[in-house]
């Protein structure tokens, strides 16, 4: 049996808690070290949000969560840790002290990442026993949902870190050169400074600036970034045309990026008051949940397009996807998943159309079992669903872990009849049933036809084995 992977999180604030959740919910054991007496509560609240949202990004069963514990000291936390993530306050003297203690007690092969948003690795490594072991691993909040991580450090070390991060569903970006604030915060700082001037000069409020982003270019950036967006703006002529057309404006006196307004008490109060008016009706935890739900919905939409962060989620699903059922002498477990936020309706439970998706996905597993996979479909043959009789028995809610148990009632010639039971995994409650009839068809003629070759042999064997099973209890009631 392979060794259980362990992550040590040094600092249990918002970022440290997010790191703990990302590792924990991807099957790692996690130990947190933080002198704050409220650390366990704070990490627990972040983890509760992560448990609600991260599994909802997946359409397959997610890894079993690891074990979370809290250590009385850094020495205890880092013992036998494979990954150590420092998320202490942005003071270099504090970080140096922490790294010295970490390296005194951790293994020489452990990866030591820092969540710093500003310090360069050469600054973090000053006075270190093994400087090459320490690197920047700068995440974005919430760490458990947003995948990009900026890595800066010794090439061999960050390459090792990249492999680990990809395995927990992240998008590591190895920064080519050391630079203050890395890449993303340099960019965000420019936007932040311009926003401060717009507020100070009375041009816009905090809400108006946020509206420009969230209703406009922010949605474009979410799936194409900056340069790909501008390439499209250049039309058929592309980026060269865009630069030729809009480049001259860079010399115009629009921006104040080289001049930063003084954050006087008056400007600070103006910003704080406007922000309170904009969002003060929500608690921070409510805003976090709203943010998480919105991110899940956006990322799941991108997932259907296999684009941007959605492509990354599909890769992670493929990595976690369970093997096809092989024991055909018993009812088949054809689906395991968590119910996501975008499946909810106005009544606060799963929309009825999503039951059809669940049973369709379960039927696809049976098709794959018998070899009616993408290659078979590309060859011009497939199964079409011609009838679904769905029974809605109990409510299904956000975050429910469900599985589908399937029996083959008929697998003869053109016909494939399946009976599905959707079950709440936590208590075994039957939520819904579906009697599904599929016909084998030619994609060329769009008419039913007999299965061919290995598919015919496999579907016949499956039907014979399943015919010996008693009917599901829900059919007999």
N, C-alpha and C positions, 0 to 999 in steps of 0.2 A: 504494500500500500504506500502511495506517495505521501511525502510529508505535508501536513496541513500548513498552508501559507499563513504568515502572520504579519500584520501591519501595526506599527507603533505610531500613534498620533500624539505629538507633543504640542499641546495647546488645544483646548476644546471649545474654542469660540465658534463663530459662524462658519469660518473656513475649515477649521479643524473638525468640527462636527460634520460638515459636508464630506470631507475626505473619509471620515470614519464610516459614514453611510455608504459611500461609493464602494469602498473595499468590502464592508460587511455584507452588503446585498449582492455582491458578486462572489460570495463563498469564502472570503478570507476571515480568519479570526482577527479581531481588532482589540488592542489595549490602548487606553487613553491615559495620558498623564497631564494633569493640570492642577495647580495649587488652589484654584478657585473652588471654594466649598459648594458653589452652585453648578459646578461643571457637569455633574451627572444629570441634573435636571435639564440643563441647556442642551447637552448632546442628545438627551432623550427626546426633546421636543423637535430638534432638527431631524432626528432619525424617524420620528413619527410621520413627519411630512414626506420624508424620502420613501418610507414604506408605502405611503399612499400613492406616490407619483411614479417612481422609477420603474416598478414592475409593469405599470400601465403602458410603457413604451414597447413592451415585448408582446409578440403574438405566439410565443412558445413558452413552455415552462421555464421559469428562471432558476438559477442556481439556489440551492439551499443556503440560507443565510448562515454566516459564521457566528462565532461566539464573541460577544462584547464584554469586556471587563475594564476596570479602572485600576490603575497602579498608584501606589503611594509615592513612587519616585520615578525619575527618568531611568535610573539604573534597572529597576524592575521592569519597566515598560519595554525597553529595547533589547532585553535578553532574548536571544534566538529570533529576533525580528528579521524578516526578509526585506521589508520596506519600512523606512522611518521617515515620517513627514513632520517637519517643524513648521508650526503656524503660530509662532510667538509674535509679540508686538514688534513694530518696525523700528527697532533700536539695535544697532550693530553690536553694542557691548553685550546686550542680553543674548543675542543670537550666538556670539562667540562663546559665552559661558555655557550655553545649552549644548553647542556642538562639542565642546571639550568634554562635557559629561557623557554625551552620547557615545563618542568615540572611545571613551575609557571602558565602556561596558558592552558595546555592540560587537557583532562579528565583523571581521575585515571585509567580508563579501556583501554586507548589507548595503542597500541603496539608501542614501540620506538626501532627501529632497527638502527644499525650502519653499514655502509658499510666498516668499517675498515678492512684492510688486515692483520694488525699486532697486534693491541692491544687486550688484553684479556678483557672479560666483567668486571672482578673485577677491572681492571684499569679504565674502562669507568665509572663504578658506584661510584667511590670515591667521597664522599661529596654529593651524589645525595639525593634528598628528598625521593624518592621511588626507591631505587637501583634495586629492583626486576623487575621494569618496563623496564629497559634498557637491551638490549641484542645485540649480534653480529649477523648481517644478511649480510654475506659477499658474494656478487654476482660475476659474471664473465662477462666481456665485450664481446659482447653487451648484456646487461641485458635483453633486450626485446626478444632475441632469445635463448641464452644459459640458460637452465633451472635450473642448480644446484645452490643451495644456502647453504652456511655453517651457521648453527645456533648454537650459544653458549650462554648459560645463565641459568637462573633459569628454572628448568624443566617445571613447569606449564606454564610459559610465552612462552617458545619456542614451547611447544606443541600447544598452541593457535596460534602462528605464523605459524606453520606448516600447520594447516588447511587453513588459509588464502592463503598461497602461493600455496598450491595444487589447490585451486579453481581458481587461475589465471595461471594455467598450468605449475607450476614450480616443481622442484625436491628438496625439502628441505632435508638436511642432518644434523641431530642433532649430533654435535660433543660430544663425550663421556667425554672428559676432557678439561679443559682450557689448551691451549698451545700457545706460541708465534707463530703468522702467521698461526694458525689453521692447516688444513691438506694440502690443495692444494698448498698454497704458500710455505710451507716447501718443498714439492716435487718439485715444479717449481724452487725454489731457488737452489736446488741441480743440476738440469739440466742446469740452467743459469750459475752457477759457472764453471761447466765443459766446457761449451761452451766458456766462456771467456778464459780459458786456451788453448783450441784448437786454438783460434784465435791468442792469444799472442804468442804461440809457433810456429805459422806459419803452423799448420797442416791443417787448413780449413778456408774458408771464411764464412761470414754470410750467403751467398746464398747457399753454399754447406751444411752447417749445416741445414738450413731450408729445403733443398731438401731431406736430409736424413729423416727428420721428415714427410714432407707432401707427399712424394712418398713412404714412407716405413711404419715405425711403427705407425706414426700418424694416418693413416687410420685404423689400427687395434685398436688402443686405442680409436678411435672415437666410436666404437661400442662394444668393449669388455673390455676396460680398461687394466690394467697391469697384474693382477694375472690370469685372465681368459685366456689372451693371452699366458702367460707362461705355464699354465696348458696344453694347446694344444701343445705347443712346447715339452712337456714331452712325447708326443705320447700316446699310449694306457695305459701306466703305470702311466700317469698323473703327478701331481705336485711333488710327492715324487721322481719320476725318474728325473724330471727336476732339482730339488735341488741337488740330488746326482750327477748329471752329470755336472752341471754348478756352484754349490755351491763353490767348491774349488777355483774358479777364484776370489772369493771375497777377498781372502788373497793375491792375486797378486797385484803388484804395478801399477795398471792401472790408477786408479782415483786420482785426486787431490782434492777431495771434502773437505778434512780436511784442505786444504791450499788454500787461496783465493788470486788471483793475485791482486796487487795494481792497482787501476784504475788510472794510470798515464795519463797525457795529451796525451802521445804518443799512448797508448792503446785506449783511448777514441776516438782520431782522426782516428785511424785505423778502429775501429768498425763503426764510423759514416760515414767515406768515403766509406767503403764497402757497408753499408746499402743504402747510396745515389746511388751508382752504381747499386745496386740490384733493388731498388723500386722508385728512385727519379723521374722517368718519370710520376708517378701518383700523383695526389693530395691526401691528406688525405681522403677527401670525396669520391674520386674515389676508393681508397683502401677499404674504409668502405663498399661501395656498392659491390665491387668484393667479399669481405669477406662474406657479407650478402647473396649474391646470391649463393656462394659456400656452405655456411652452410645450406641454404634452400634446395639445391639440395641433399646434403648428408643426411639431416634429413628426407626429403621426401622419399629418397630411403630406409632408415631404417624403415620408416613408413610402406612401402609395405611389409616388412619382419616382422613387429610387434616386433622389437628388439631394445634394448637400448633406446635412446631418441625417436625413432619412436613409441615404445609402449606407451610412455607417451603422444605423440601427438594423438594417437588413443583414449586414455582414455579421453583426453580433447575434442576431436571431439564428442565422445559419450555424454559428459556432455553438450555440446552446441547444439547438434542435435535438430532441431525443430520437433514438433509432425507431424505425417502424416496428410495429408489433410483429412478433414471430410465432407466438403460441396461438395457433388458429383453432385449437380445441376448446378455447375459453372465450368469453366475451372480450372484445377488443377495447383497450383504452386508446381512443383515437385523437384526443385533444386534452391539453391541460393549459390553462391560461388565467390571467387576471383580467377583470372587467375594467376598461379604461373610461376616463371622464367623457370622451367624445361619443360614447355609446349610451349616455344617459338622456332621458327625455324630460319633459316639463313636469312629470309626476314624480320625479326623483328615483326612477328605476330604469332598467335597461329597456331601450326602445325595441318594439316587437320585430323590427326589421333585422336587428342584430342577432336574434335567435336563428333566423334563416342563415346568417353568415356563419354562426357557430356550427350549425349542422352541415352546411356546405363545406366548411373546412374539415370537418370530421369525415365526410364522404370522400374528400380529396385524398385523405390518408389511405382509405381502402383502395382507391384507384392506384395510388403509388405502390401499395403492397402487392398488387397483382401485375405491376409493370406498365400500367396505363399512365406513364409519367410524361414529362415534357417531350422526351424523344419520341414516344409513341404518338403524342399529339402532333408533333412536327411531321410525323409520317402520314398524317391524314386521318387518324382514327381517335375516338374519344368516347366518353360517356356524357350524356346530357341528363340533367334532372328534369323529369316531366311532371312530378307530383311531390308535394310536401304537405303532410298533414301534421300540423304542429299543435301540441297541447300546452297551454300556458298554465302551470300549476301553482307556482309560487313566485314572489317577486325576486328579481336579481338586482343587486345594488353595486354601486361604485366600490371597487377594491375587492369584491368577492373573488376568491380563487375557485374556479370551477374545473370539472373534467367531464368528458363525454365517454360513456360506455356504449359500444356499438355491437349489435348482432346482425349477421347476414341472414335474412329470412328467405331470400331466393337469389340464386346465382345460376341461371340456366339460360343458355342461348343469349339472346339480346338483352334479357332482363336482369337487373341487379336491384334487389329490394333490401334496404337497410332500415334497421330500427335503432334510433339513438335515444339515450337518456342523458340529459344534462343534470349534473349533480353538484351541489355545493360541497366542496371538499372538506371544509371544516367540520361539518356535522352530518354529512351523508344525505342531506335533504334533497329530494327529487324536485328540480325546478321546472323542467320542461321535457317533453318527449317529441319525437319526430319520426313519422313513418315516411321514408323517402324512396321513391321509385326512380331509377335511372335506366336509360336505354343506351345501348352501344350504337354509335352512329359513325357514318362516313362524313368527314368534314368536306369532302368534295361534293357529294350529292345532297348532304344535309338530311339524309334518311337513315333509318335504323338498318343495322347489318350485324352479322355475327362477329364476335371477337376473333382475332387471329393469333396464331403461333403460341408463344409462351404465355401471353395474356389469357388465352382460352384455357390453357392447362391450369394456370394458377387460379383463375376465377372458379373453375370447376372444382378443384381441390378445396378451395376455401368454402364454397357452398356446401360441399359434402360434409366437411368437418363441422361447420356451424349448424347444419340441419339436425345434428344429434343433440344439440343443447335444448333444454326446456325453454319455452317462451319466457321473455322477461316478465317479471311480476306485474309491472305497470300495464302490460297488455292484457293480463288475465283479470285485472280488477275492473 
